[in-house]
Structure formats: structure tokens, C-alpha cells
Amino acid sequence: MHKFEKLSNVLVLLLLIGLVALPVSAKSILDETNRGPITVPDNPQRIVALTPWVVEILFDLGITPAGRPSSASYPDAALKVPAHGTSYRLNYERIISLRPDLIIGNENLHGAYINDLEKL
């Protein structure tokens, strides 16, 4: 299985920790706020994680994120990934400078930022 096929499987599994909701198709999802279908890029290369646990999951899948919150320090390799701010205080300019194709966050922490992130 290609690592990005694993990622789309994980997006569905992340429902268990509240990041993503039900799959609509192989490449589209509803997020936990029921927005969608949201098309997930076929082969995301630059994934920005907004929470430390997303960073850990990506590394577990063999994927190095393009950006992480400053509080994400595990695994050790995460410290080599550029920080974009904190999970609670997003730095839009820094996130956009990382040129993400996919941003993974949590509705409870990041729901208020969804519209701004979409506009950017």
C-alpha cells in the first residue's frame, strides 16, 4: 500500500479522535463539522499538522509533515519540521509560507479558523 493510500485510510480512522468524519468516496470526505464533500489531494506532499497528535500519526505512517505546532516534539524527528505557531494560536502567514496541499486539524481547536484558512 502506498503511504498516501494509508493516509486516506487514516483520515477515516481519525474519526475516532475527532479529526475527520465519514468518507464520502475514496477521495472526498465530510469533515467533523459536516462540511463537504472535501476533496483530499490525490498525492499530498505538503501536509501541515495543526496538533501534536496529527504529527505523531503522520510520522507513524512514514510521512514527514511540512509543518507542525511548536508543541509537537515527538518523535525527535518532529523537531526538524518547521513550526507554524501553536495548536491554539495559528499563525496564518507561517502556515501559508509552508505551501500546504493539506491541513489537518481538529474542529474543537480549529473550528473558528476554518473559514480563514479556506480563504487563504
Solvent accessible surface area in square Angstrom, and as a share of the most:
residue,aa,sasa,rsa
1,M,158,0.71
2,H,98,0.44
3,K,83,0.35
4,F,22,0.09
5,E,95,0.43
6,K,74,0.32
7,L,2,0.01
8,S,37,0.24
9,N,70,0.36
10,V,18,0.11
11,L,4,0.02
12,V,53,0.30
13,L,108,0.54
14,L,9,0.04
15,L,81,0.40
16,L,150,0.75
17,I,82,0.42
18,G,23,0.22
19,L,9,0.04
20,V,8,0.05
21,A,13,0.10
22,L,111,0.55
23,P,69,0.44
24,V,75,0.43
25,S,64,0.41
26,A,91,0.70
27,K,107,0.45
28,S,17,0.11
29,I,18,0.09
30,L,50,0.25
31,D,17,0.09
32,E,53,0.24
33,T,50,0.29
34,N,114,0.58
35,R,78,0.29
36,G,42,0.40
37,P,89,0.56
38,I,54,0.27
39,T,101,0.59
40,V,11,0.07
41,P,45,0.28
42,D,106,0.55
43,N,80,0.41
44,P,3,0.02
45,Q,114,0.51
46,R,73,0.27
47,I,2,0.01
48,V,0,0.00
49,A,0,0.00
50,L,3,0.01
51,T,0,0.00
52,P,35,0.22
53,W,93,0.33
54,V,2,0.01
55,V,0,0.00
56,E,66,0.30
57,I,40,0.20
58,L,1,0.01
59,F,36,0.15
60,D,121,0.63
61,L,27,0.14
62,G,53,0.51
63,I,8,0.04
64,T,88,0.51
65,P,4,0.03
66,A,11,0.09
67,G,0,0.00
68,R,21,0.08
69,P,0,0.00
70,S,61,0.40
71,S,71,0.46
72,A,2,0.01
73,S,61,0.39
74,Y,144,0.55
75,P,35,0.22
76,D,117,0.60
77,A,46,0.35
78,A,0,0.00
79,L,104,0.52
80,K,181,0.76
81,V,7,0.04
82,P,56,0.35
83,A,35,0.27
84,H,2,0.01
85,G,24,0.23
86,T,55,0.32
87,S,5,0.03
88,Y,157,0.60
89,R,191,0.70
90,L,16,0.08
91,N,72,0.37
92,Y,61,0.23
93,E,147,0.66
94,R,90,0.33
95,I,0,0.00
96,I,67,0.34
97,S,61,0.39
98,L,9,0.04
99,R,162,0.59
100,P,33,0.21
101,D,67,0.35
102,L,26,0.13
103,I,52,0.26
104,I,7,0.03
105,G,18,0.18
106,N,13,0.07
107,E,63,0.28
108,N,132,0.68
109,L,48,0.24
110,H,7,0.03
111,G,24,0.23
112,A,97,0.75
113,Y,49,0.19
114,I,31,0.16
115,N,100,0.51
116,D,59,0.31
117,L,27,0.13
118,E,108,0.48
119,K,165,0.70
120,L,108,0.54
